[in-house]
């Protein structure tokens, strides 16, 4: 009898261990559809050896109404970029933006990944970029004081995200901006905060929203917070996002430091992003 009891107790300990899903401690699946929420990075990166093409487009402001078809015929901005997964955790990328002739390199590393079991409750990724402003020298102050380094700016973020369930994911991200050269009345070094989320509503369709705020006080003017909201349609190889936003720059540091568009006054525009995964 003692042997049977001992065997029963052993089975009670061993069987649950075999019954536990071996994938419980793997990272959660797709807290976000792509590496972009709208204009901000997410904790998602291309898998090892994966290549990602991104096209970001912003039409003109809708304030002129039917005159320019609510901004469709107005001057627009576009960025094209390629991102590559060196490992499942490390991404590098490069892009080019029409306005201000901005050329960027970027990187992202998944420091911590949320697990399916909940043993790690959040994902944390470090993101950074370096941007070169390729406009002519006269855009950087007096020619006598010009230096090539004045063209450079930098942006870093620590992205903290949680997938609550199949439908809802949310993230916050403190950030730091540094410009080697700025106009009078603006700070070279600046801090920012980002918050955003995704809610699945029907099959591959999700609702997206994000908010960005520059925290450092400026003397020249008060940059407006960045607001955006829209929908996303995802497939196995593509993601399409269409939304309204009150900013037109496609580089984080430029949006945060130079945005003067007030959403409450109709200073918003239609935009879309296309992500293709290879």
matplotlib code that plots the C-alpha trace (Angstrom):
import matplotlib.pyplot as plt

x = [0.0, 2.8, 4.4, 1.1, 0.7, 4.3, 3.7, 0.5, 2.3, 5.1, 2.6, 0.9, 4.2, 5.4, 2.2, 1.6, 5.2, 4.7, 1.3, 2.7, 3.0, 6.7, 6.1, 4.9, 8.3, 8.7, 8.0, 4.4, 3.3, 3.0, 2.3, 2.2, 1.8, 5.1, 8.1, 6.1, 3.0, 2.2, 5.4, 6.9, 8.9, 7.4, 9.2, 8.7, 11.7, 12.3, 13.2, 16.8, 17.6, 14.2, 14.1, 11.4, 10.5, 8.7, 7.0, 5.6, 3.6, 2.0, -0.3, -0.8, -3.0, -6.8, -7.4, -7.9, -10.8, -11.8, -9.3, -6.6, -8.9, -8.3, -4.5, -4.1, -2.9, -0.9, 2.8, 3.5, 6.3, 7.6, 10.1, 11.4, 13.4, 14.8, 15.3, 17.2, 17.1, 20.7, 19.3, 15.8, 16.6, 18.8, 17.7, 19.5, 18.0, 18.4, 16.0, 15.7, 13.1, 12.0, 11.6, 14.9, 16.7, 17.1, 19.2, 19.0, 20.4, 18.6, 19.0, 16.9, 17.6, 15.1, 16.5, 13.6, 10.8, 7.4, 6.7, 3.5, 3.6, 3.8, 7.1, 8.3, 5.3, 6.6, 8.9, 11.7, 13.6, 16.2, 15.9, 18.3, 18.9, 21.4, 20.1, 22.0, 20.4, 21.7, 20.5, 23.0, 25.3, 23.4, 20.7, 23.0, 23.9, 26.8, 29.1, 32.2, 30.9, 29.6, 30.9, 29.8, 28.8, 26.0, 24.1, 23.7, 20.9, 20.2, 17.2, 17.1, 14.2, 13.5, 10.3, 8.3, 5.3, 2.8, 0.4, -2.5, -4.4, -5.1, -6.8, -4.9, -1.3, 0.1, 3.5, 5.3, 8.7, 10.8, 13.2, 16.2, 17.0, 20.2, 20.8, 24.3, 22.8, 19.5, 18.0, 18.2, 15.7, 15.7, 17.6, 20.2, 19.4, 15.8, 13.7, 10.4, 7.7, 5.6, 2.5, 0.5, -1.5, -3.3, -6.8, -7.9, -11.5, -12.2, -10.0, -6.9, -8.2, -6.9, -7.3, -4.1, -3.4, -0.3, 0.7, 4.1, 5.1, 8.4, 9.2, 12.0, 11.0, 11.9, 12.4, 11.6, 8.1, 6.2, 6.3, 2.9, 2.3, 2.1, -1.3, -2.3, -5.1, -6.1, -6.6, -4.3, -4.9, -2.3, -1.5, 1.3, 3.6, 2.1, 0.7, -1.2, -2.0, -4.1, -4.6, -4.8, -1.9, -1.0, 2.6, 4.4, 8.0, 8.8, 11.8, 11.1, 13.4, 12.1, 8.4, 9.0, 11.2, 9.7, 6.0, 3.8, 0.6, -2.4, -4.8, -7.6, -7.3, -7.6, -3.8, -3.9, -3.3, -4.0, -1.2, -0.5, 2.3, 3.0, 5.2, 6.3, 8.1, 10.5]
y = [0.0, 2.4, 1.6, 2.5, 5.7, 6.7, 5.8, 7.9, 10.9, 10.6, 10.5, 13.6, 15.5, 14.0, 14.1, 17.9, 18.5, 16.4, 18.1, 21.6, 23.2, 23.2, 26.5, 28.3, 30.0, 31.0, 34.7, 35.7, 35.7, 39.1, 41.7, 44.0, 43.3, 44.9, 46.9, 50.1, 51.0, 54.1, 56.3, 54.7, 51.5, 48.5, 45.6, 43.5, 43.0, 40.9, 37.3, 36.1, 36.5, 38.3, 41.4, 44.0, 46.8, 49.8, 52.6, 55.5, 58.2, 61.4, 63.6, 67.3, 68.9, 68.5, 72.2, 73.3, 70.9, 70.0, 72.5, 69.9, 66.8, 67.1, 67.1, 64.4, 66.9, 68.9, 68.5, 65.2, 63.4, 59.8, 57.5, 54.2, 51.8, 48.3, 46.4, 43.2, 40.7, 39.8, 37.5, 37.0, 39.8, 42.2, 44.4, 46.9, 49.1, 52.1, 54.6, 57.8, 60.5, 63.1, 66.2, 67.7, 64.9, 62.8, 59.6, 57.3, 54.2, 52.4, 49.5, 47.6, 44.9, 42.9, 43.0, 41.1, 39.2, 38.6, 34.9, 33.0, 31.6, 35.1, 34.4, 37.5, 39.9, 42.5, 42.9, 45.5, 46.6, 49.3, 51.3, 53.9, 55.8, 58.2, 60.7, 62.7, 65.9, 66.1, 69.6, 72.3, 73.9, 77.2, 75.4, 75.0, 78.6, 80.9, 79.1, 80.1, 78.1, 75.1, 71.6, 68.3, 67.1, 69.7, 67.5, 64.7, 64.0, 60.9, 59.3, 56.5, 54.8, 52.1, 50.4, 48.6, 46.6, 44.1, 41.9, 41.5, 38.9, 38.1, 41.5, 44.1, 45.2, 48.4, 50.1, 53.1, 54.4, 57.1, 58.6, 60.9, 63.2, 64.9, 67.4, 68.6, 71.8, 73.5, 76.9, 79.5, 78.9, 75.1, 72.7, 70.3, 67.6, 66.6, 64.0, 62.6, 60.0, 57.8, 55.7, 53.6, 50.5, 48.1, 46.5, 43.7, 44.2, 41.8, 39.1, 40.8, 44.3, 46.3, 49.8, 51.7, 54.8, 56.6, 59.8, 61.4, 64.3, 66.3, 66.8, 69.4, 73.0, 75.1, 78.9, 79.4, 77.8, 74.9, 71.8, 70.2, 66.6, 64.0, 62.3, 59.5, 57.0, 54.6, 51.0, 48.2, 45.2, 42.4, 39.3, 36.7, 38.8, 42.4, 45.0, 48.0, 50.9, 54.0, 56.8, 60.5, 62.2, 65.8, 65.6, 65.1, 64.3, 60.6, 60.7, 60.6, 63.4, 65.8, 65.0, 65.6, 68.8, 70.6, 69.7, 72.8, 71.3, 71.5, 68.6, 70.6, 73.3, 70.8, 70.5, 66.8, 64.8, 61.4, 58.9, 55.3, 52.7, 49.6, 46.8, 43.9, 40.9, 38.6]
z = [0.0, 0.9, -2.5, -4.3, -2.4, -3.2, -6.9, -6.9, -5.4, -7.9, -10.8, -9.4, -9.6, -12.9, -15.0, -14.7, -15.7, -18.9, -19.4, -19.3, -22.7, -23.6, -25.4, -22.2, -21.8, -25.4, -26.3, -26.9, -30.5, -32.3, -29.6, -32.6, -36.3, -37.4, -36.1, -36.6, -34.6, -36.6, -36.5, -33.5, -33.2, -31.4, -29.7, -32.8, -35.2, -38.3, -37.5, -38.1, -41.8, -42.4, -44.6, -44.1, -46.6, -45.2, -47.1, -45.0, -46.7, -45.3, -47.4, -46.9, -44.2, -44.6, -43.7, -47.3, -47.8, -51.3, -52.8, -52.8, -52.1, -48.3, -48.6, -51.3, -53.9, -51.3, -50.8, -49.2, -47.4, -47.9, -46.4, -47.7, -45.5, -45.3, -42.0, -41.6, -38.7, -37.8, -35.1, -33.7, -31.2, -33.2, -36.2, -38.3, -41.0, -43.2, -44.8, -46.8, -46.3, -48.9, -46.6, -45.5, -47.4, -44.3, -44.5, -41.4, -40.0, -37.2, -34.9, -32.3, -29.7, -27.8, -24.2, -22.6, -24.3, -22.6, -22.2, -22.8, -19.3, -17.8, -16.0, -17.8, -17.9, -20.4, -23.4, -23.4, -26.5, -27.0, -30.2, -31.7, -34.9, -36.4, -39.0, -41.6, -42.9, -46.5, -47.4, -48.6, -46.1, -45.9, -43.9, -40.9, -40.0, -41.1, -43.5, -41.5, -38.5, -40.5, -39.6, -41.1, -37.7, -37.6, -40.0, -37.4, -35.0, -32.8, -31.1, -28.6, -26.9, -24.3, -25.4, -22.7, -24.0, -22.8, -24.7, -22.4, -24.5, -28.1, -28.6, -26.7, -26.6, -25.1, -24.9, -23.4, -24.3, -22.7, -25.3, -25.7, -28.6, -29.5, -32.3, -33.0, -34.4, -33.7, -34.3, -31.6, -28.8, -29.2, -26.9, -28.3, -25.8, -25.2, -23.4, -24.6, -23.8, -26.0, -25.4, -27.9, -28.4, -30.6, -30.3, -32.7, -33.7, -36.5, -38.0, -39.4, -38.7, -35.7, -34.3, -33.6, -31.5, -30.3, -28.4, -28.2, -26.0, -25.8, -22.1, -22.5, -22.4, -25.5, -25.6, -29.3, -29.3, -27.6, -29.8, -30.1, -28.9, -31.7, -32.0, -34.5, -34.8, -37.5, -38.6, -39.6, -41.8, -41.5, -43.5, -43.3, -45.5, -45.5, -43.2, -44.3, -42.0, -42.7, -40.2, -39.4, -37.7, -36.8, -38.0, -41.3, -40.5, -40.6, -38.2, -34.5, -33.4, -36.0, -35.2, -31.5, -31.6, -34.6, -34.7, -34.5, -35.8, -33.4, -33.9, -32.3, -35.0, -37.9, -38.5, -39.3, -42.4, -43.9, -43.9, -44.6, -44.0, -46.0, -44.5, -46.7, -45.0, -47.0]

ax = plt.figure().add_subplot(projection="3d")
ax.plot(x, y, z, "-o")
ax.set_aspect("equal")
plt.show()
